[in-house]
Amino acid sequence: MMMKRKKNIEWSNLSFNWFSGCLGPNKDGVHCPGCYAKNIAENRLRGRAGYPEDEPFRPTVHYDKLRLEGGWSQHPSRRKKPTIYFNVAMGDWLLAPGEALKEVGRIMQDNPQHIFITLTKLYGDLWKIPSIFDDGIIPENVWVGISICTRDHLWGLPKLLDIDCAVRLLSMEPMMQDLSFIELDDIDWLIIGARTRQGSIPGFMPKWRWVTKLVAKARKQKISVFLKPNLCYEPWYPLLRTSGPIEEMPFHLMSEKSVWHEAVA
Protein backbone atom coordinates (compact mmCIF):
# COMPACT_ATOMS: atom_id res chain seq x y z
CA MET A 1 0.00 0.00 0.00
CA MET A 2 1.78 3.11 -1.20
CA MET A 3 0.68 6.32 0.50
CA LYS A 4 1.38 9.87 -0.59
CA ARG A 5 3.08 11.60 2.31
CA LYS A 6 3.28 15.20 3.39
CA LYS A 7 6.36 17.10 2.36
CA ASN A 8 6.99 18.61 5.80
CA ILE A 9 6.22 15.54 7.93
CA GLU A 10 7.35 12.73 5.69
CA TRP A 11 6.06 9.86 7.81
CA SER A 12 2.42 10.99 7.74
CA ASN A 13 -0.27 11.77 5.19
CA LEU A 14 -2.24 14.38 7.16
CA SER A 15 -2.01 16.26 10.45
CA PHE A 16 -5.00 16.14 12.79
CA ASN A 17 -4.54 19.56 14.39
CA TRP A 18 -7.53 19.61 16.70
CA PHE A 19 -5.25 21.16 19.35
CA SER A 20 -2.44 23.70 19.25
CA GLY A 21 -0.04 25.29 21.67
CA CYS A 22 2.42 24.27 24.32
CA LEU A 23 3.80 25.41 27.67
CA GLY A 24 7.20 23.80 27.18
CA PRO A 25 8.32 20.37 28.39
CA ASN A 26 8.26 21.55 32.02
CA LYS A 27 4.94 23.40 31.65
CA ASP A 28 6.68 26.59 32.76
CA GLY A 29 6.28 28.59 29.57
CA VAL A 30 9.87 27.96 28.48
CA HIS A 31 9.68 26.51 24.98
CA CYS A 32 12.19 24.39 23.12
CA PRO A 33 14.64 26.50 21.05
CA GLY A 34 13.73 26.43 17.39
CA CYS A 35 10.22 25.03 17.89
CA TYR A 36 8.74 24.97 14.38
CA ALA A 37 5.13 24.89 15.64
CA LYS A 38 5.63 28.01 17.76
CA ASN A 39 7.29 29.77 14.84
CA ILE A 40 4.40 28.94 12.49
CA ALA A 41 1.77 29.91 15.06
CA GLU A 42 3.36 33.28 15.78
CA ASN A 43 4.31 34.22 12.23
CA ARG A 44 1.66 32.68 9.99
CA LEU A 45 -1.40 31.88 12.08
CA ARG A 46 -1.63 34.70 14.63
CA GLY A 47 -5.27 35.74 14.82
CA ARG A 48 -6.27 33.24 12.13
CA ALA A 49 -7.76 29.73 12.01
CA GLY A 50 -8.56 29.79 15.72
CA TYR A 51 -5.08 30.85 16.89
CA PRO A 52 -5.32 33.68 19.45
CA GLU A 53 -4.14 37.10 18.28
CA ASP A 54 -2.50 38.02 21.58
CA GLU A 55 -0.82 34.70 22.29
CA PRO A 56 -1.03 32.41 19.26
CA PHE A 57 0.78 29.48 20.87
CA ARG A 58 -1.50 29.42 23.90
CA PRO A 59 -2.93 25.90 24.42
CA THR A 60 -6.18 25.86 22.44
CA VAL A 61 -8.71 23.20 21.44
CA HIS A 62 -9.91 23.66 17.85
CA TYR A 63 -13.38 22.19 18.02
CA ASP A 64 -13.95 22.91 14.33
CA LYS A 65 -11.29 20.27 13.63
CA LEU A 66 -12.12 17.94 16.51
CA ARG A 67 -15.83 17.57 15.77
CA LEU A 68 -17.49 16.46 12.56
CA GLU A 69 -19.90 19.37 12.60
CA GLY A 70 -16.89 21.68 12.22
CA GLY A 71 -16.90 20.75 8.55
CA TRP A 72 -13.23 19.79 8.11
CA SER A 73 -13.21 17.66 4.96
CA GLN A 74 -10.26 15.53 6.11
CA HIS A 75 -11.73 14.62 9.51
CA PRO A 76 -10.81 11.00 10.36
CA SER A 77 -14.47 10.06 10.82
CA ARG A 78 -15.29 11.45 7.38
CA ARG A 79 -12.28 10.05 5.53
CA LYS A 80 -12.62 6.34 4.69
CA LYS A 81 -9.35 5.91 2.82
CA PRO A 82 -6.72 4.45 5.19
CA THR A 83 -4.59 7.40 6.26
CA ILE A 84 -1.64 8.04 8.54
CA TYR A 85 -2.50 11.00 10.75
CA PHE A 86 0.01 12.89 12.83
CA ASN A 87 -2.05 13.60 15.91
CA VAL A 88 -1.36 17.30 16.64
CA ALA A 89 1.63 18.70 14.78
CA MET A 90 1.11 22.19 16.24
CA GLY A 91 1.48 21.60 19.96
CA ASP A 92 1.55 19.00 22.71
CA TRP A 93 -1.73 17.14 22.70
CA LEU A 94 -1.52 15.94 26.31
CA LEU A 95 -2.12 19.53 27.47
CA ALA A 96 -5.68 19.28 26.19
CA PRO A 97 -8.50 19.07 28.78
CA GLY A 98 -9.80 15.64 29.67
CA GLU A 99 -13.08 16.02 27.78
CA ALA A 100 -11.28 16.82 24.52
CA LEU A 101 -8.86 13.92 25.05
CA LYS A 102 -11.83 11.58 25.50
CA GLU A 103 -13.34 12.87 22.27
CA VAL A 104 -10.17 12.26 20.30
CA GLY A 105 -9.84 8.83 21.90
CA ARG A 106 -13.27 7.88 20.58
CA ILE A 107 -12.35 9.13 17.12
CA MET A 108 -9.19 7.03 17.12
CA GLN A 109 -10.85 3.82 18.25
CA ASP A 110 -13.85 4.28 15.95
CA ASN A 111 -11.61 4.61 12.88
CA PRO A 112 -9.31 1.57 12.85
CA GLN A 113 -8.63 2.09 9.13
CA HIS A 114 -6.36 4.99 10.07
CA ILE A 115 -3.09 5.13 11.99
CA PHE A 116 -2.70 7.94 14.53
CA ILE A 117 0.90 8.78 15.39
CA THR A 118 1.30 10.65 18.68
CA LEU A 119 4.30 12.49 20.09
CA THR A 120 4.81 14.31 23.38
CA LYS A 121 7.50 15.79 25.58
CA LEU A 122 5.17 15.69 28.57
CA TYR A 123 6.51 12.35 29.72
CA GLY A 124 4.84 12.62 33.09
CA ASP A 125 1.45 12.76 31.35
CA LEU A 126 1.82 9.61 29.25
CA TRP A 127 -0.32 7.77 31.80
CA LYS A 128 -3.31 9.71 30.49
CA ILE A 129 -3.31 7.96 27.13
CA PRO A 130 -4.91 4.61 28.08
CA SER A 131 -7.59 6.45 30.06
CA ILE A 132 -8.96 8.23 26.97
CA PHE A 133 -10.17 4.95 25.50
CA ASP A 134 -13.42 3.33 26.60
CA ASP A 135 -11.83 0.08 27.81
CA GLY A 136 -8.55 1.62 28.97
CA ILE A 137 -6.69 -0.24 26.21
CA ILE A 138 -4.77 1.66 23.53
CA PRO A 139 -5.93 0.38 20.12
CA GLU A 140 -3.26 -0.90 17.76
CA ASN A 141 -3.80 1.95 15.31
CA VAL A 142 -2.57 4.47 17.91
CA TRP A 143 1.22 4.62 17.92
CA VAL A 144 2.58 6.20 21.09
CA GLY A 145 5.77 8.21 20.93
CA ILE A 146 7.97 10.69 22.75
CA SER A 147 10.45 13.26 21.50
CA ILE A 148 13.94 13.14 22.98
CA CYS A 149 16.47 15.72 21.80
CA THR A 150 19.05 15.91 24.60
CA ARG A 151 20.28 13.89 27.57
CA ASP A 152 18.01 15.95 29.81
CA HIS A 153 15.04 14.24 28.15
CA LEU A 154 16.16 10.67 28.80
CA TRP A 155 13.95 10.32 31.87
CA GLY A 156 11.03 10.05 29.47
CA LEU A 157 12.17 6.73 28.05
CA PRO A 158 11.10 4.53 31.00
CA LYS A 159 7.80 6.40 31.07
CA LEU A 160 7.22 5.37 27.45
CA LEU A 161 8.17 1.77 28.18
CA ASP A 162 5.47 1.68 30.86
CA ILE A 163 2.82 2.22 28.16
CA ASP A 164 1.24 -0.91 26.68
CA CYS A 165 0.68 -0.26 22.97
CA ALA A 166 1.27 -1.85 19.58
CA VAL A 167 4.02 0.56 18.52
CA ARG A 168 6.35 2.60 20.71
CA LEU A 169 8.04 5.43 18.89
CA LEU A 170 11.19 7.32 19.81
CA SER A 171 11.68 10.55 17.87
CA MET A 172 15.06 12.26 17.96
CA GLU A 173 14.21 15.24 15.83
CA PRO A 174 16.25 17.21 16.31
CA MET A 175 19.01 15.13 17.86
CA MET A 176 21.00 17.87 19.57
CA GLN A 177 23.49 15.68 21.46
CA ASP A 178 25.08 12.26 21.14
CA LEU A 179 22.35 9.85 22.24
CA SER A 180 23.84 6.77 20.62
CA PHE A 181 24.55 5.21 24.00
CA ILE A 182 20.90 4.74 24.97
CA GLU A 183 19.28 1.32 25.05
CA LEU A 184 16.52 0.73 22.51
CA ASP A 185 14.95 -2.32 24.14
CA ASP A 186 11.18 -2.49 23.48
CA ILE A 187 11.28 0.47 21.07
CA ASP A 188 9.58 -0.33 17.76
CA TRP A 189 10.32 2.71 15.64
CA LEU A 190 13.18 5.23 15.66
CA ILE A 191 13.04 8.60 13.89
CA ILE A 192 16.15 10.77 13.63
CA GLY A 193 16.37 14.26 12.19
CA ALA A 194 18.17 17.60 12.20
CA ARG A 195 16.97 21.01 13.35
CA THR A 196 16.07 23.33 10.52
CA ARG A 197 16.58 27.05 10.91
CA GLN A 198 13.63 28.78 12.59
CA GLY A 199 13.87 32.57 12.51
CA SER A 200 16.92 33.60 14.51
CA ILE A 201 17.49 30.06 15.78
CA PRO A 202 20.15 28.38 13.62
CA GLY A 203 19.84 24.90 12.23
CA PHE A 204 21.74 21.99 13.74
CA MET A 205 23.05 18.87 12.04
CA PRO A 206 23.76 15.80 14.23
CA LYS A 207 27.19 14.25 13.75
CA TRP A 208 27.19 11.27 11.44
CA ARG A 209 28.79 9.11 14.15
CA TRP A 210 25.79 9.61 16.42
CA VAL A 211 23.38 8.63 13.69
CA THR A 212 25.25 5.64 12.31
CA LYS A 213 25.76 4.15 15.77
CA LEU A 214 22.05 4.41 16.53
CA VAL A 215 21.08 2.95 13.17
CA ALA A 216 23.46 0.02 13.70
CA LYS A 217 21.98 -0.60 17.13
CA ALA A 218 18.44 -0.44 15.75
CA ARG A 219 19.34 -2.81 12.92
CA LYS A 220 20.69 -5.34 15.39
CA GLN A 221 17.41 -5.20 17.33
CA LYS A 222 15.22 -5.22 14.19
CA ILE A 223 13.80 -1.77 14.95
CA SER A 224 12.30 0.20 12.07
CA VAL A 225 14.29 3.37 11.29
CA PHE A 226 13.19 6.58 9.59
CA LEU A 227 15.91 9.11 8.79
CA LYS A 228 14.50 12.52 7.96
CA PRO A 229 15.64 14.07 4.68
CA ASN A 230 16.79 17.16 6.59
CA LEU A 231 19.81 15.13 7.72
CA CYS A 232 21.23 15.53 4.20
CA TYR A 233 22.82 12.16 4.72
CA GLU A 234 23.41 10.91 1.16
CA PRO A 235 27.22 10.95 1.70
CA TRP A 236 26.61 8.58 4.64
CA TYR A 237 24.97 5.89 2.52
CA PRO A 238 28.06 3.64 2.47
CA LEU A 239 28.41 3.90 6.24
CA LEU A 240 24.72 3.07 6.65
CA ARG A 241 25.00 0.20 4.17
CA THR A 242 22.19 1.56 2.07
CA SER A 243 21.88 2.78 -1.51
CA GLY A 244 19.05 5.19 -0.76
CA PRO A 245 16.98 6.89 1.93
CA ILE A 246 16.02 4.92 5.03
CA GLU A 247 12.30 5.51 5.59
CA GLU A 248 10.98 2.41 7.33
CA MET A 249 7.69 2.18 9.19
CA PRO A 250 6.66 -0.69 11.52
CA PHE A 251 3.53 -1.79 9.68
CA HIS A 252 4.54 -5.41 10.25
CA LEU A 253 3.59 -5.01 13.92
CA MET A 254 -0.06 -4.49 13.05
CA SER A 255 -2.34 -7.50 13.41
CA GLU A 256 -3.49 -9.44 10.36
CA LYS A 257 -6.93 -7.88 10.63
CA SER A 258 -5.45 -4.42 10.07
CA VAL A 259 -5.43 -2.98 6.54
CA TRP A 260 -1.88 -1.85 7.31
CA HIS A 261 -0.47 -5.29 8.09
CA GLU A 262 1.02 -5.83 4.65
CA ALA A 263 1.58 -2.16 3.86
CA VAL A 264 4.81 -1.12 2.18
CA ALA A 265 6.30 2.19 3.30
C-alpha positions in Angstrom: 0.0 0.0 0.0 1.8 3.1 -1.2 0.7 6.3 0.5 1.4 9.9 -0.6 3.1 11.6 2.3 3.3 15.2 3.4 6.4 17.1 2.4 7.0 18.6 5.8 6.2 15.5 7.9 7.4 12.7 5.7 6.1 9.9 7.8 2.4 11.0 7.7 -0.3 11.8 5.2 -2.2 14.4 7.2 -2.0 16.3 10.4 -5.0 16.1 12.8 -4.5 19.6 14.4 -7.5 19.6 16.7 -5.2 21.2 19.3 -2.4 23.7 19.2 0.0 25.3 21.7 2.4 24.3 24.3 3.8 25.4 27.7 7.2 23.8 27.2 8.3 20.4 28.4 8.3 21.5 32.0 4.9 23.4 31.7 6.7 26.6 32.8 6.3 28.6 29.6 9.9 28.0 28.5 9.7 26.5 25.0 12.2 24.4 23.1 14.6 26.5 21.1 13.7 26.4 17.4 10.2 25.0 17.9 8.7 25.0 14.4 5.1 24.9 15.6 5.6 28.0 17.8 7.3 29.8 14.8 4.4 28.9 12.5 1.8 29.9 15.1 3.4 33.3 15.8 4.3 34.2 12.2 1.7 32.7 10.0 -1.4 31.9 12.1 -1.6 34.7 14.6 -5.3 35.7 14.8 -6.3 33.2 12.1 -7.8 29.7 12.0 -8.6 29.8 15.7 -5.1 30.8 16.9 -5.3 33.7 19.5 -4.1 37.1 18.3 -2.5 38.0 21.6 -0.8 34.7 22.3 -1.0 32.4 19.3 0.8 29.5 20.9 -1.5 29.4 23.9 -2.9 25.9 24.4 -6.2 25.9 22.4 -8.7 23.2 21.4 -9.9 23.7 17.8 -13.4 22.2 18.0 -14.0 22.9 14.3 -11.3 20.3 13.6 -12.1 17.9 16.5 -15.8 17.6 15.8 -17.5 16.5 12.6 -19.9 19.4 12.6 -16.9 21.7 12.2 -16.9 20.7 8.6 -13.2 19.8 8.1 -13.2 17.7 5.0 -10.3 15.5 6.1 -11.7 14.6 9.5 -10.8 11.0 10.4 -14.5 10.1 10.8 -15.3 11.4 7.4 -12.3 10.0 5.5 -12.6 6.3 4.7 -9.4 5.9 2.8 -6.7 4.4 5.2 -4.6 7.4 6.3 -1.6 8.0 8.5 -2.5 11.0 10.7 0.0 12.9 12.8 -2.1 13.6 15.9 -1.4 17.3 16.6 1.6 18.7 14.8 1.1 22.2 16.2 1.5 21.6 20.0 1.6 19.0 22.7 -1.7 17.1 22.7 -1.5 15.9 26.3 -2.1 19.5 27.5 -5.7 19.3 26.2 -8.5 19.1 28.8 -9.8 15.6 29.7 -13.1 16.0 27.8 -11.3 16.8 24.5 -8.9 13.9 25.1 -11.8 11.6 25.5 -13.3 12.9 22.3 -10.2 12.3 20.3 -9.8 8.8 21.9 -13.3 7.9 20.6 -12.4 9.1 17.1 -9.2 7.0 17.1 -10.8 3.8 18.2 -13.9 4.3 16.0 -11.6 4.6 12.9 -9.3 1.6 12.8 -8.6 2.1 9.1 -6.4 5.0 10.1 -3.1 5.1 12.0 -2.7 7.9 14.5 0.9 8.8 15.4 1.3 10.6 18.7 4.3 12.5 20.1 4.8 14.3 23.4 7.5 15.8 25.6 5.2 15.7 28.6 6.5 12.3 29.7 4.8 12.6 33.1 1.5 12.8 31.4 1.8 9.6 29.3 -0.3 7.8 31.8 -3.3 9.7 30.5 -3.3 8.0 27.1 -4.9 4.6 28.1 -7.6 6.5 30.1 -9.0 8.2 27.0 -10.2 4.9 25.5 -13.4 3.3 26.6 -11.8 0.1 27.8 -8.6 1.6 29.0 -6.7 -0.2 26.2 -4.8 1.7 23.5 -5.9 0.4 20.1 -3.3 -0.9 17.8 -3.8 2.0 15.3 -2.6 4.5 17.9 1.2 4.6 17.9 2.6 6.2 21.1 5.8 8.2 20.9 8.0 10.7 22.8 10.4 13.3 21.5 13.9 13.1 23.0 16.5 15.7 21.8 19.1 15.9 24.6 20.3 13.9 27.6 18.0 15.9 29.8 15.0 14.2 28.1 16.2 10.7 28.8 14.0 10.3 31.9 11.0 10.1 29.5 12.2 6.7 28.1 11.1 4.5 31.0 7.8 6.4 31.1 7.2 5.4 27.5 8.2 1.8 28.2 5.5 1.7 30.9 2.8 2.2 28.2 1.2 -0.9 26.7 0.7 -0.3 23.0 1.3 -1.9 19.6 4.0 0.6 18.5 6.4 2.6 20.7 8.0 5.4 18.9 11.2 7.3 19.8 11.7 10.5 17.9 15.1 12.3 18.0 14.2 15.2 15.8 16.2 17.2 16.3 19.0 15.1 17.9 21.0 17.9 19.6 23.5 15.7 21.5 25.1 12.3 21.1 22.4 9.8 22.2 23.8 6.8 20.6 24.5 5.2 24.0 20.9 4.7 25.0 19.3 1.3 25.0 16.5 0.7 22.5 14.9 -2.3 24.1 11.2 -2.5 23.5 11.3 0.5 21.1 9.6 -0.3 17.8 10.3 2.7 15.6 13.2 5.2 15.7 13.0 8.6 13.9 16.2 10.8 13.6 16.4 14.3 12.2 18.2 17.6 12.2 17.0 21.0 13.4 16.1 23.3 10.5 16.6 27.0 10.9 13.6 28.8 12.6 13.9 32.6 12.5 16.9 33.6 14.5 17.5 30.1 15.8 20.1 28.4 13.6 19.8 24.9 12.2 21.7 22.0 13.7 23.1 18.9 12.0 23.8 15.8 14.2 27.2 14.3 13.7 27.2 11.3 11.4 28.8 9.1 14.1 25.8 9.6 16.4 23.4 8.6 13.7 25.2 5.6 12.3 25.8 4.1 15.8 22.1 4.4 16.5 21.1 3.0 13.2 23.5 0.0 13.7 22.0 -0.6 17.1 18.4 -0.4 15.7 19.3 -2.8 12.9 20.7 -5.3 15.4 17.4 -5.2 17.3 15.2 -5.2 14.2 13.8 -1.8 15.0 12.3 0.2 12.1 14.3 3.4 11.3 13.2 6.6 9.6 15.9 9.1 8.8 14.5 12.5 8.0 15.6 14.1 4.7 16.8 17.2 6.6 19.8 15.1 7.7 21.2 15.5 4.2 22.8 12.2 4.7 23.4 10.9 1.2 27.2 10.9 1.7 26.6 8.6 4.6 25.0 5.9 2.5 28.1 3.6 2.5 28.4 3.9 6.2 24.7 3.1 6.7 25.0 0.2 4.2 22.2 1.6 2.1 21.9 2.8 -1.5 19.1 5.2 -0.8 17.0 6.9 1.9 16.0 4.9 5.0 12.3 5.5 5.6 11.0 2.4 7.3 7.7 2.2 9.2 6.7 -0.7 11.5 3.5 -1.8 9.7 4.5 -5.4 10.3 3.6 -5.0 13.9 -0.1 -4.5 13.1 -2.3 -7.5 13.4 -3.5 -9.4 10.4 -6.9 -7.9 10.6 -5.4 -4.4 10.1 -5.4 -3.0 6.5 -1.9 -1.8 7.3 -0.5 -5.3 8.1 1.0 -5.8 4.6 1.6 -2.2 3.9 4.8 -1.1 2.2 6.3 2.2 3.3 
